Structure formats: C-alpha cells, structure tokens
Amino acid sequence: MTRNWWEEVVFYQIYPRSFADGNGDGIGDIPGIIEKLDYLQWLGVKGIWLSPHYPSPQVDVGYDISDYTDVEPDYGTLADFGRMLAEMHNRDMKLILDLVLNHTSDQHQWFQASKSSRDNPKRDWYIWRDGMDGGPPNNWESTFGGPAWTYDEGTGQYYYHYFLKEQPDLNWRNPEVKEAMFAAVRFWLDLGVDGFRLDAIGTIYEDPDLPLHESQYTALDVLRAGWLHDEPDEGVPMQEIVRDLFGYQHDLPEVFDLMAELREVVDGYEDRFLVGETSDVRFLGDGTSHLHSIFNFDLTFQKELTATRVRQIYESFRAKFPAGTWVSNTLNNHDQSRVATHFCGGERKAEWRQLTGALVLFLEGLPLYYGEEIGMEDYAVRSFDEVRDMVGGVYRELRLADGVDEAQIVKELGKMSRDRCRTPMQWDGTANAGFSPAGVKTWLPVHACYEDGINVEAQKEDDDSLLHFYRTIIQLRNEHVALQSGRFRDLDPDNERTLIFLRESPEQTCIVALNFSDEVVSAELPASNKVLFSTNIQTGNMLMGNVELSPFEVLIADVI
Ligand code: GLC
C-alpha cells in the first residue's frame, strides 16, 4: 500500500531566529540549522517546517516578507539555503516552507510602488479605499488590535491590513497578484522543497462591499481569549465572537477556489504537501482537490486537557475530514504558550510533559515545536525593551489609551506576548545556553531554565530525561506503521480518566493508553498485547486483557 510521506514523518517546527546561531551574532541562522541536523536525525525527526526565512524587516519576525524569492540576510544566502535543503534530503528529511500569501511587508517593493501614487500600475495590488466621515472606510479591526485600515498621507487613501499596519493585505482579486505569488511558489518548488504551511490562509479575501460588523467585542478581547486561554464572557462561544467580529474578513468563498488552483500548481510537481493554518475543513475540498491537511487548533485553546475533552475534540474534528486527508494535531507553535507552561505548569509536571508528548505523537500527524522535546518553558518579558513581538506594541498603545499603567501592561505582556515561546533553543548548560557565545546579546533573552537541566546536552546524558522519552516514542512511531497512519478507534469512549485507543493499519494494530489522572485505573485491553513502551511496565512484557494503568501512565502496545 502506498502511503503519503506526510503521514509517516514526525515534523519539527524550526523558528529560524531562535533555533541555532551559526555565526555567533545572537540570531539563529541557516548554517546553524545545518549544524544541528544530526541532532534532529538522532531525535528521529523526518520533516521540517521552517518558519519564514525570507528577507523581512522582522516587524512580525519574518511573517512580513519583503522578497519572496530570497533569504533573510541575518539567516544566510540562497546558497546556504540550497546546502541546507541538500543536507536535509541526504538525511531523508523533508522540508516545508512557510508561505505567507495574504500580505507582504510594507517594505516590499510592490507595496512601495503601490503607495507611491494612485495611478501606479501596482496601486491595485493592495486594498486601497477612501475614508468615511473623516475616519477609516469602515469599522473592521485588525486581528492584532486597532483599526484594520491605515491612512496614507501621500495619496490620501487608507490601505487594509488584517494584521499589523506593516503587513498590508494583497488584493488577490487582481490576477497579477496571483501570477506573481504562484511564480514565487514555483521558485521554491523548483529548488526542491517538499511543500508549504500556508500562513493565515483564511484571510486572503475580504468582502469587497465592506459591510460594518455589529460585534460588541473587540479584537483585543479575542486576542486575550486566545492567547491567555481566558474566555471574554462565559457562555458566548469564541467561534461566535470571531464570526461576528471578523466574519467579513475571512473564509470568503473565493478562497476555496484559490486553494484548488494552488493545489494544481503543486500537483505539477511530484509528491508535495500543503497544510493550511486553519481548522476549517472546507479547505480540504473533496479530499483530493484542495489542501492535504489542516491543523486541529482546538487542543491548543484548552485551559487543561482531560481524556474526555481530547476525545471530543479529536473525534468531532476527524469526523468532518474527507477521505484521504490528514489531521495535523498540535499543542502549540510560535504563537502559543509552550506546552510545559500551559498544560504542565501545575502538579506532576514531569508526568504531564510525557503525557502531552505522547498525546500529540500518537493521535495522528503533528509538528513538534522546537524545544518541546526538552520541556522549554514560557519566558515572561520583564520590560517593554525586551518585547520583540510587535503585537505587544499595539497592545501597549491600546492599553495606555484605556488608562492602564505601564507596569501593569508589562505584566500582562509577560503572559501574552508571543515572545514567551520564541526564546533561543537551549543547547547546553553554558552561558546563553550554548545558543550564542558568552557575552553576546541574543535577539530575545535566553530562558534561565536552561540552568535547571532544561537543555539538550544535560538531557542527552540522562536516560530518564524528557528528551530521551521523546526520542524513544518518536522512534517507536517511526518503526510502526500503525502508529503513523493507523485508523483511530476509541476502546473506552466513556472513560473520563483515560484515553485508550487503537491505531489500526492493514499490517498491524497498536494500542495507546494514556492515563490523564493521578489514580490507578484499570482498563480492558484486547486479549493479547506486547508492551512496546510504558512509563511503568517493562518493554516486551505481555499483557492479557485487563491492566492497571498507573497514574499518568503512557502505554503503547502491539496487539498480537
Ligand atoms: C499567522 C502566524 C503568525 C503571524 C500571522 C501573520 O497566524 O502564525 O505568527 O503573526 O499569521 O502573518
């Protein structure tokens, strides 16, 4: 049976600014990544999702691109990129790039031309409108807070931006825009990259009639709810708030047609993969026509994980998927709190770190965010000077206008600025966690937890570390087809404390049993199983029917 490679590989998300600093300037780079490929291979990773590596003024740390067919000078050159890709392919690793189609940087030459005059040929490449009653064209908000429109003095009109004002939205209804972007897509495919993660893909089109929203909520309410895991108003589902506030600004019907066109471009090459930053199954088309996969973000939005919640979320999401498509489960990424802080911050930290690791690895597809394998924690910025996520800048302005004092704002940003999960990778126990040489100021501070054993070198030496746990279960997944692409079947759907499921493939069946509770729970398993891994039972032991799962046990077995 032929399988898609993306069903087999464990993906690892590299945030290039923070992963490995090859030239010792305090900023991660491509030569640094190349040096660490042996480590990733040792870990068992076989797919890389690289966050944006393109030239950028870095206002949104690379998600504001100023040239789609080159490499950010801080990270290296196109030749370095080619070397990295070859080194990855030599190790049998795939590489997918982050593709930001919705907007460019305001420094991109397309936007510079567009804003230079109303009759510039590129004027219509972006979304320009006249103001209304001395203000913006309508009441739409940017998802990062404040109006979605910024006034341009030079030409006397407003331009639209769903994200920061430094990220103007492209006008995808202009065929020249599509042509230019598809050319960029082909550029990277021609170089041999294996696919793309499509950034903020639902935001490509907005209602051209600019209807006013009638929401009582603001973008800040939504931001805080999403990033602090704090519902703004008990009883009003988040999706409803988002729909009322941003409904005219994303997931317009045209975007699905565009996905089909993009799929055609990508299908012109062999075996390439598209995963969209969305949880809307319409992006999957009929299973063969649009994207191959989308993310299950609901897991990341939970305050805490329980067996019941995970089961409900995964199964209801999975049920909507057309045949042949693939769920990318995730517990975090460069926008979300780190798992160690968000889900494992209370009691039984060590056990929760293992349980959450096993959960994402064995549910279905996943990307593992850099540093999760050693249990890196959120960093709380201590002053405004440390903030690099410029959403923090917008947040500060809006909170100051609300009369909140600076110290309180910094405290809030400590919790919700996305800098929290973007600090440098912790490689060893020396100064700067071995990311950059001692004395170098890294672009974001290194988290002090590297001194408490949360670093690669210390954990490599300790067989009982989280890193070894990850390596063991990744290898297990790599060696068992059922654990990669086997069909999910819940064995005990009413159990509130444990999630026990089969992964069934034509060749083999495996059991995954996860005890989410601090109690011993007895579980009924199929008649005869061999333990492949357990946090409690010796590998190789045979289990017959009933087992007692120890608190927070992770058990993987082969049904024989
Ligand atoms: C996506 C990215 C986020 C970025 C935004 C704008 O949501 O994950 O980091 O700020 O798009 O590009």
Residues whose N, C-alpha, C, O or C-beta is under 5 A from the ligand:
A	BS01	GLC	D60 Y63 F163 D199 A200 D335
